[in-house]
Amino acid sequence: MVLLSIAMTAGKSLLTMTKLLWRLVTVSLTVVLWVAGSILALAKKATGAESGEDAPVRIRRDWNDHRIGTVKWSDLRDSHWDNISGGEQNPTPQPFIHGYVWCDIIKGDIAHSCAHEPGPHNIKVCLVKKDNSREIWGRLSAIAGPKPGKRRLVRR
């Protein structure tokens, strides 16, 4: 009976130490990952990787189109809030930031074919917050200004 009691106590102690060790490992990994992420963010900011003229901006033709293209920040012009998309002039359910780019510089697949006239030409594109980095969206918002209410923009 005494041996069984000692074995149970030793087992409980071993289980407690294992749980404690596991918690220590998970906390340590969390700290290491947090520090590494902070260092990467600082390096990105220091090198201007997301904020320079070559920073990638992800664009769509319509707010809900699954096809997404990329242009350089320096290629995007006239960023503004609007509730009419480019191409087919579809109304959007809320204001989105739109801008203009030359159709021949877009990398990726967006809804544009140059069928109505030979390219290259300017096309209106939609910029969606979830597609772009925090830095890019901050720059876009600073240029376009505060988001207007749904009724503030006139439907065309």
Wavefront OBJ file of the C-alpha trace (Angstrom):
o trace
v 0.000 0.000 0.000
v 2.810 2.378 0.869
v 4.546 1.660 -2.458
v 1.325 2.367 -4.362
v 0.920 5.679 -2.529
v 4.536 6.644 -3.275
v 4.118 5.672 -6.949
v 0.926 7.756 -7.252
v 2.586 10.765 -5.614
v 5.605 10.426 -7.915
v 3.305 10.131 -10.948
v 1.367 13.264 -9.963
v 4.626 15.146 -9.416
v 5.928 14.020 -12.816
v 2.679 15.101 -14.505
v 2.794 18.488 -12.769
v 6.432 19.005 -13.801
v 5.617 17.999 -17.405
v 2.726 20.495 -17.544
v 4.947 23.203 -16.080
v 7.716 22.440 -18.579
v 5.221 22.515 -21.483
v 3.867 25.878 -20.317
v 7.432 27.215 -20.092
v 8.176 26.028 -23.647
v 4.996 27.588 -25.093
v 5.593 30.904 -23.326
v 9.209 30.937 -24.513
v 8.172 30.248 -28.122
v 5.546 32.994 -27.942
v 8.132 35.497 -26.740
v 10.644 34.438 -29.410
v 8.032 34.761 -32.184
v 6.882 38.149 -30.880
v 10.459 39.460 -30.779
v 11.181 38.082 -34.274
v 8.003 39.704 -35.644
v 8.957 43.034 -34.058
v 12.440 42.860 -35.555
v 11.001 42.081 -39.013
v 8.532 44.962 -38.730
v 11.333 47.357 -37.766
v 13.509 46.120 -40.615
v 10.640 46.563 -43.066
v 10.028 50.101 -41.814
v 13.754 50.978 -41.845
v 14.229 49.776 -45.426
v 10.963 51.279 -46.658
v 9.879 47.902 -48.009
v 6.174 48.697 -47.715
v 6.167 52.443 -48.026
v 8.396 53.360 -50.969
v 7.475 54.195 -54.534
v 7.866 50.517 -55.507
v 5.569 49.251 -52.732
v 2.982 46.807 -54.107
v -0.649 47.914 -54.214
v -3.273 45.239 -54.793
v -6.147 46.262 -57.049
v -9.415 44.884 -58.397
v -11.727 46.101 -61.130
v -14.808 45.743 -58.894
v -14.980 45.616 -55.097
v -16.188 41.995 -55.087
v -14.190 40.586 -58.014
v -12.000 37.626 -57.062
v -9.380 38.577 -59.649
v -6.652 40.697 -58.095
v -3.732 42.473 -59.744
v -0.740 44.380 -58.417
v 0.813 47.713 -59.384
v 3.593 49.806 -57.869
v 2.588 52.650 -55.577
v 4.121 55.125 -58.032
v 1.829 53.844 -60.835
v -1.415 54.597 -58.969
v -3.040 57.999 -59.589
v -6.010 60.008 -58.307
v -6.931 57.917 -55.256
v -10.422 58.911 -54.119
v -13.572 57.537 -52.500
v -16.319 56.521 -54.918
v -19.328 54.229 -55.059
v -19.121 53.452 -58.792
v -16.550 50.890 -59.926
v -14.488 50.940 -63.107
v -15.258 48.862 -66.184
v -18.993 48.247 -66.213
v -19.665 51.186 -63.847
v -21.309 48.939 -61.246
v -22.536 50.624 -58.058
v -20.840 49.488 -54.844
v -22.728 48.849 -51.579
v -20.533 51.390 -49.770
v -17.785 53.826 -50.749
v -14.442 52.256 -51.704
v -11.147 53.905 -52.590
v -10.644 53.935 -56.364
v -7.752 55.101 -58.484
v -6.419 55.004 -62.033
v -3.591 52.993 -63.589
v -2.386 52.203 -67.098
v -3.777 48.817 -68.098
v -0.471 47.493 -69.448
v 1.459 47.772 -66.166
v -0.815 45.580 -64.039
v 0.685 42.328 -62.860
v -1.888 39.600 -62.290
v -5.377 38.996 -63.538
v -8.066 41.670 -63.368
v -11.283 42.128 -65.349
v -9.949 44.104 -68.315
v -9.393 43.045 -71.917
v -8.750 46.221 -74.008
v -11.690 45.037 -76.185
v -13.334 48.469 -76.403
v -10.212 50.247 -77.643
v -6.569 49.346 -78.182
v -4.366 49.762 -75.126
v -2.651 50.939 -73.222
v -5.129 53.280 -71.584
v -6.103 54.473 -68.135
v -8.550 52.283 -66.232
v -10.361 52.833 -62.968
v -9.541 50.260 -60.293
v -10.897 49.521 -56.828
v -8.680 49.220 -53.763
v -9.939 47.009 -50.952
v -8.572 47.341 -47.426
v -8.249 43.587 -46.824
v -6.066 43.168 -49.932
v -3.424 45.703 -48.916
v -0.917 46.095 -46.090
v -1.582 48.409 -43.173
v 1.090 50.809 -44.451
v -0.388 50.991 -47.955
v -3.924 51.453 -46.635
v -2.730 54.205 -44.310
v -1.149 56.059 -47.227
v -4.272 55.593 -49.372
v -6.522 56.829 -46.574
v -4.327 59.880 -46.027
v -4.655 60.809 -49.711
v -8.356 59.965 -50.155
v -9.423 61.480 -46.832
v -12.013 60.149 -44.416
v -14.516 57.617 -45.690
v -17.752 59.360 -46.669
v -21.161 58.087 -45.607
v -23.167 55.880 -47.959
v -25.450 58.718 -49.037
v -22.765 61.358 -49.513
v -21.611 60.098 -52.893
v -23.953 60.709 -55.793
v -24.995 57.692 -57.858
v -24.304 58.252 -61.529
l 1 2 3 4 5 6 7 8 9 10 11 12 13 14 15 16 17 18 19 20 21 22 23 24 25 26 27 28 29 30 31 32 33 34 35 36 37 38 39 40 41 42 43 44 45 46 47 48 49 50 51 52 53 54 55 56 57 58 59 60 61 62 63 64 65 66 67 68 69 70 71 72 73 74 75 76 77 78 79 80 81 82 83 84 85 86 87 88 89 90 91 92 93 94 95 96 97 98 99 100 101 102 103 104 105 106 107 108 109 110 111 112 113 114 115 116 117 118 119 120 121 122 123 124 125 126 127 128 129 130 131 132 133 134 135 136 137 138 139 140 141 142 143 144 145 146 147 148 149 150 151 152 153 154 155 156
